[in-house]
Amino acid sequence: MPEVDVDEYSDIWVFIEEHAGEVAPVSWELLAEAKKLMDEKPDDEELVALAIGSDLEDVAEEAIARGADRVLVADDPIFEPYRADPYGKQFRELVAERKPDIALIGGTTTGRDFAGRVAVPTHAGLTADCTQLGIDDEGHLEAGRPAFGGNVVATIKCENHRPQMATIRPGVFEPLDRDDTRDGEIEYVDVVVTEEETVTEVLEREVGETADITDADRVVAAGGGIEGDTGPIERLAEALDAEVAASRKAVDEGWMPHARQVGQTGKTVRPELYVAVGISGAVQHLEGMNDSDVVIAINNDPNAPIFDHADYGIVGDLFEVCDELVAALEEADDPQEVLA
């Protein structure tokens, strides 16, 4: 593995993930966290947003408003729809030319797909699925991620290779509000990929379930207490106009898909309302939902730890409680009255 002079590398980069004009929320979350990290960097370094896609003028302007000092824009129809090989090559070429010290990428399907295409050829250090970020006294990125089934957080550092890369779980950090008075520079870079060099082609796209629980304002989460019967949870979620989520127990049992798991080994959510149904309240689960505005817990065990972290608790048979809540919500002129 070739050695690098780490002193040649500077700046923090954040990849702005965009699809058909829509920016993944994790991009703005990472810009906000990277702005905090910049407090530990030399004053002459910049927070750089990297946008790859097509028709990115509005995206670039929003990146400045969200905290970037500079936006590098690779704008070409070849990048739409997403394919890993052109994205990866464009990113690699920019890394070789500009030498970023740190590169942060959202831990989405897209980010996980192409991050390795950058890290492996460039011999960078890549930490996946991070939930914590920091910079130590020597300027090394401290990337924290769940380990041993979520029982501990492992802090990983890459001291000898650059860039220091990390994919970060969506929903972990709070984005900054947009500030259109900010100044920054938008720089359009040369597109270094061509269709002739691209080995993949999108022949047809089929979009399946696209709901993302990290974006939901309301979440109803099922735990081991549902004993495989998801009906009451789904009916309550529908009555609340909420997304369905799950604890690790419900996912491990095969009752819910992993995409809906909340916790250290799942996703992090910050909804206005979180209803935990039949969830005991293990610390691994709490890590994924403890920033919810209002938490309602339903459990038949009055000593369940989840009640210590709930704003409202209901002790009782979860199936009966869910059915009663659904009936009350359907009868009410204003569902907020039921929740109150």
N, C-alpha and C positions, 0 to 999 in steps of 0.2 A: 504494500500500500504506500503510495507516494507521500512524502512529508510536505506540509504546507507551512508557510510563514504566516502565522495567525495575525501578526501585526499588519498584514496587508489588507485585512478584512475589516469592514466597518458598516455601520447602519443596521437597522432592524427593518426587515421586509415583512409585509403582510399580504398574502394572496387574497385578492378579492374575487370570490367565486360568483360568476354570473351565468345565467341561462335565460336566453330569450328576453333580456332586459330586466330580469328579476335577480336581485342580489341575495345570496344566502345570508340570513341574519347573523350567522357566526362570523362573517367577515367584519361586520361592524363591531361585534363583541371583541374580536381580536385586535382591532385598531385601538379600542379603548384601553385594553390591557397593555398593549405595546406602548402606548403613550405613557403609562405608568413606568414601564421598564426603562424608558428613555431617561428617566431621572437618574438612573445609575450609569448612563453612557456619557462619554465626553461631549462637551457642548457643540463640537463641530460635526457631530454625526446627525443623521436624519432618520425620521420615520417615513419609510417608503412603502406605498401601496403598489402592488403589481396587479394590473387588470389585463386579462387575456380573453378575447371574445370578439364580438362584432357590434359595431355602432355603440361605442362605449363612452361617448362624450358626457352623457348625464351621469353615468357611473363614476367617471373620473372626477367630476365636479363634486359629487356627493362624498367621495373619499376624502377630498380636501376638507369639506365641511364637517366630516366625522373625525378629523384629527391628523390626517396625513400631511407631511411637509412637502412631499413630492409624490407624483403618481407616474409610474411607467406604464404605458399603454401599448399593448400589442393588439392592433385592431385589424381584423381580416375575416372575410366569410369562411375561411378554412377552419376557424375555431368554433363554428356553429353548425350543427350541434356538437357537443363535447365529444372529443376522442382523446384517449390518453397519449398517443404517440406525438401528435403535433403540440399538445400542451407541454408534455415532458421535454421535448427538444427545445421549444422556445424558452422555457424556464432554465434549462441547463445552459443554453448559450448566454443568457443574461447573467447567470451566476458566474460563469467563467469570465465574462467581460467586466462585470461591476463588483464582484467579490463582496457580497453581503456577509455580515458577521452572524446574523440570526435570521432565519426564515420561518415564519409561522403560517400554518395552513389549517383550515377547518377540517375537523375529523368527520367529514361527510363522506358519502359514497364516492363523490368525485375526488375529494382531497386524498382519501386513502388509496384511491386507484392510481393516481399519478405521482404522489409524493415519492414513492420508492424509485420511480423512473428518473427522479432528480438526484436522490441521495446516493444510490448505488454507483452510477457512473462517475459521480463527482467525489466519491469516497467521503461523503458528509456523514455526520452523526445524526440519526433520525430517531426521535422518541415518539412513540405512537400513543394516541388516546390519552392525552394529558388533561389533568384537571387543575393543576397548579403551575404557575410560572414565577421565576425570580431570577435575579442576577447576583452572583456572589461577589466578594471583595476583589477578586481577580478578573472580573468581567465575564465569567463563564455563565452560560444559561443553565439555570436549575429547573429541569423539567420534571414535574411530579406526576406520577400516574398510579392508579390502583394496581396492587399486586397481591398474590396469594388469595385470590377470590374476593378481593376488595377489602381484606382485613387490615392491610397496611397501605401506605402511600410510599412508593419508591421514588427517591430523587435521583435523577440521572444527569450526569454532566459529560460533555465531550470537550476534552481539554486540548487535543492535538490536531483536530481536523475541522474544517470549515466548508460550508456554513454549518452552524448549529441549527438543526431543523427539528420541528415538532409539529405533529398534528394534534389539535385541541378539540376536545369534546364540545359540541354545540350546547348552548344554554348555561355554561359555567360562569361566564362573565357578563357584566352589564354593559350594553353599548352606550356611547355618549350621544346626547341629543345633537341634532344637526345644527351647526353654527355657520350660516352662510356669509358671515363677516370675515371668516378666516382667509388668510392668504396662503397660497401654495403654488407649486409649479407642476404643470401637466406636460409630460414629455412623451411624445409618440416615438416608439423605438422601431427599428427595422424588423420586419417579420422574416424569420430565417427558415421557415418551413414551406414546402410546396406540396401540392396534391400528388405529384408524381413520386415524391419521397415517402408519402404516407401509406402505410401498409394496411390500414383499415378503412372501411367505407360503411357508412350507415345506410342500409338498404330500407329498413322499416323500423319505426319506433312504436312500441305499444306501452302505454302508460298504465300501470296498475295502481294500487293503493298508494297515494302520495301524501296522506295526512302525516304531519310531523308533530308529535306531541310536545316538542320543545317550543312550538309557536302557539300552543293552545292557551286561551284565556281561562278555560275551565277543564279540569281533569278529574275523572273518576277512575280510581286505581283499584284493581282486584288483587287480593292476597291469597294465601293458602286456605283461608277460611271459606272461600267459595266452593271448595271441593269439586271443582270441575264444572260447576253450573254457572256459565257466564251470562245467562239470560237476564237476571236481575240487574247486573252491572250495566249491561248494554241498554236496558230500558231506562235506568236512571240517567245514564249519560245522554240518551236521546232527549229525555225530558228537560235536562239542564243545558242542552246544546253544548255538550262537552265531548272531549276526546277520551277514549278508553285507554287506560294504561295498566301496568301490572308490576308486581313485585317479582323478585328473582324466583321465589318459590312457584308462583303461578306459571312463569315461563319454563322453568325446569321440568314441571309436570306436563308441559305441552298444552296447557290451556290457553296460553296467549303467545303471540309471536315475539321474538326477541326485540324487534323494532319498537315494541311498546313497553319495554322494561325500563323502570326508573330505579336509579341507584348508582353505586360506585361502578358496577360492571354493566350498567345500562346507560340511560340518558339523564340529563339534568333538566328539570323543568322549573319554571317560575310563574305559575299561573295565578290569576286573581283568586281562584277557588280550587282547592285540592280536597277531594273526598276519598279517604282511605277506607276501603271496605274489606274487612277480614284480614287486615295487615297488622302484624304484631308490633312492628316498629324497630326492627334491627337497625343498628347504626349505619350499615351499608345502604339501606333503603333511605334512611333519613338524609344522607348526604346528597341524594338526588332531588329532594323536594323541600328542604328546610328553608328555602327562600320564598315559598308560596305566601301570598298575602293572607289568605284565610284557609285554615285546615280544619276539616270536619272528619272525625274518626268514628267508624262504626265497627264495633267488635263485641263479642259475647263475653270476653274476659275483662272484667273491670280493672285488672292489674296489668293489662297490656301496655308496654312502654310507649306505644303510639299516643296514648292519652296525655302523656307528659309533654308532647310536642303539638297538641291540637288546641285550637281556639274553642272548638265545641266537640263534645264527646257524647256518643249515644251507645249505651250498653244494652245489648239485646240481640236477638236472632237477626243476622244480617239480611236474610231473605225477606223476613217480615218487615223489617225497617225500610228496606229498599222499595218494597211494594207500596208501603204506606206513603213514603216520600213521593213516589211517582204519582199516586192517586191525588195527593195534595197539590202537586205541581200542575197536574192536568186540570184540576178544578179551579185553581186560583186565577184571577184576572191578571195579577202581577206575580210571577214566580219569586220575585225578590221578597215578597211578604212571607213566603214559606221559609226561605233561607234565613230571614231575620228572626 
